[in-house]
């Protein structure tokens, strides 16, 4: 039996793709809002973290 046959036998399986799409879009929008709301100073600090030698 193919994997596709297992999925068609589950009741209400058609709601899962819609739910995951909505969840992905919510996370993507939230991440975009958080990224674009950061100040230039914060972005510069985060950008330079790998170059610092443990000093603030």
Phi, psi and omega in degrees: 000134181281158180301323180300324179294325177296318182292326181286341180275353181274131179290134175072019182293338183290346179280336184296316178299321179293317179298315181292325177296315179296317179298315178299315181296320178297315179295318179297315180294316179299315179297319179297317179297316180295321181291313184282350178268354179286147179282162180298324180296317179295318179297317178296321179295313180296322181296327185266001181302316180294341183269348182280151179258043178083009179254151181274000000 
